[in-house]
Amino acid sequence: MWWRNLILLGDCLNAVSYLQKEYQGKFRLIYIDPPFFSGTDYSLRRKGEPKNGHAPNVTEKTTYSDKWEGGLEEYLEFMRARLEGMKNLLSNNGSLWVHIDFHVSHYLKIVLDEIFGYQNFVNEIIWKRTNSPKTQSRGFGSQHDVILLYARDIAEFRTNPVFRPHDITSLKPYSYKDERGKFRLIEIEAQGIQRSESRKQFEWQGRVAPYLYRKETLDDWWDNNLIYTSRNCRYTKKQYLEDMPGVQVSDLWFDIPPIQGSSEEYTGFLTQKPLLLLKRIIESATDPGDLVGDFFAGSGTTPVAACKASRKWIVCDSSEIAINLTTSRLENIDNRGTYELINLGIR
Ligand SMILES: C[S@@+](CC[C@H](N)C(=O)[O-])C[C@H]1O[C@@H](n2cnc3c(N)ncnc32)[C@H](O)[C@@H]1O
């Protein structure tokens, strides 16, 4: 089916209402990286060419302001109105990912609980965004951002499992070996707090224990030689290294490095996020052909990652500089498809 991606220039409140009629319930994923209530003005930093052996000039243009005269209250009302509109654009199996940091993550969690319902909160993801936090005399330097993940409807929401490559620590438990190869041991009996009074014990292969799995599942593993018997006759399940594509990623994302000034993808946009971060989010929450949105698109990381992953996209930003950066980044992407730029008017 013919499809045209969209870039909307303007306040995302207008963008969200502009899209309500045609795109309500159509977005599988919306990722946003809004202003963080940081009290700072942000700019685009560009280096010129070195001249006559002199260091190049660096120019800076303000892209957006994250200063709020009305304080936290004004900021939260700004976000609430826009988040409400975004929720209506999500499909029943869709999700919203809100990228934020310590300044307002706890306040926004409450606003999001009110809009989406506490039961639809899925994860608080911690992304380690820098290796060198600022030193400070009080407290501790901040090194992470927070991504709050909400499902439109938790009953309908699924993610594709994501794996990161093995490292020395994750390979350590694979210290057992048999004719099939290296394996580690997985508990099949309830441990610690899982061992509640209400958990039923039953007899299996001569041992009575509070098993975590049904008898049929255990029998199946037994028949397939996947059960390991220890010297004191305790059973565990073998997990072979060759069956694991890597380590399944948890809510701690320490393996995606921040963008360096020298990195190829760096545009000079000071709050630009890495493509790898968006790749992970898009690939876990959507399938090829799904529609992805970003209403605070900045330098255009989301549409670039969406193109590379063969997803459709609609994005918005209120800054002309950000939109120009997005279109010029897209020019270098082979798989970008067609897109239309619509000016909704700037404030
Ligand atoms: C943190 S940056 C996004 C960075 C982006 N994730 C990237 O990788 O480049 C926030 C963006 O929100 C935009 N913005 C601020 N207020 C907005 C509004 N009301 N509507 C749309 N965009 C807005 C700013 O212009 C800025 O580009």
The ligand as an ORCA input file, in Angstrom:
! r2SCAN-3c Opt
* xyz 0 1
  C      15.474     16.965     23.677
  S      15.155     17.591     22.098
  C      14.871     16.132     21.152
  C      16.143     15.487     20.705
  C      15.934     14.298     19.800
  N      15.479     13.144     20.511
  C      17.210     13.956     19.038
  O      17.689     12.816     19.109
  O      17.737     14.843     18.381
  C      13.582     18.307     22.301
  C      12.979     18.901     21.072
  O      11.634     19.300     21.380
  C      11.318     20.407     20.587
  N      10.132     21.066     21.167
  C      10.048     21.839     22.279
  N       8.771     22.219     22.488
  C       8.029     21.684     21.487
  C       6.651     21.695     21.160
  N       5.753     22.368     21.912
  N       6.239     21.021     20.071
  C       7.131     20.342     19.284
  N       8.452     20.291     19.558
  C       8.897     20.943     20.645
  C      12.577     21.237     20.591
  O      12.615     22.132     19.486
  C      13.654     20.145     20.523
  O      14.062     19.949     19.202
*
